[in-house]
Amino acid sequence: MKLRVLGVIPARFASSRFPGKALAPILGKPMIQHVYERSRRAKSVDRVLVATDDLRILETVRDFGGEAFLTGDCPTGTDRVAVTAAAFPDYEVVLNIQGDEPLLEPDMLDALVAPFEQDETVVMSTLAERIRDQRDYLSPNVVKVLTDRFGFALYFSRASIPGSRAGSVWDPNAPIFRHVGLYGYRADFLQRLVRLEPTPLEQREGLEQLRALENGYRIYVSITPYRTVGVDTPEELLAVEEILRRRLGLQP
């Protein structure tokens, strides 16, 4: 039986590096609209909502024909997704779709859902892509993930993992993967997860997904062929716009 899947795009107006980025225009559309429309194209997702604490985002989404839900203040994007999911309890799987990923491919969301359909013991899923650049491997801004032979995460880190006896040496043939910050959850598990206290490794790495691992829960990692570009600065917004121009064959 097909699982009912809710996609939630958490979006807040405040951002230390790029205030209002959810509404920043890309080729004449606000960024949040690009993410929403791409998410709606995923075959496995039944409904998509933008979850926000800001009336400007709420009204913008409704103006372009999307669905939005006002959450109030939430400490994290995951909490915002959980609050929204609790208000829509008829869905068995909930996706956390980053609102600053305008190059999101719909197939990526289908890849998040697939593990839940294939294995009833899976409670959480995410994505990773192979790292092919030494700079990404060495950068603390790129989160790496290691998996076991069954596809479940062993660890997430900003450090250059896996290392070797010689230290953090770049090897293009090694199983080195970048974490792609999209998540799927069983709906009941998501509510349990946000009630857990922050954990030591989570706080040290600054990676919220470690809370699940530190509490003994497994995260299935699907490998994706797609490369996304998150938007955290105005410069990255311009880079994304240029990528979309090239894809659409538009003149600068």
Secondary structure, DSSP 8 states (H G I E B T S, - for coil): ----EEEEEEE-S--SSSTTGGG-EETTEEHHHHHHHHHHT-TT--EEEEEES-HHHHHHHHHTT--EEE----SSHHHHHHHHHHH-TT-SEEEE--TT-TT--HHHHHHHHHHHHH-TT--EEEEEEE---HHHHH-TTS-EEEE-TTSBEEEEESS--S-BTTBS---TTS--EEEEEEEEEEHHHHHHHTTS---HHHHHHT-TTHHHHHTT---EEEE-S-------SHHHHHHHHHHHHHHHT---
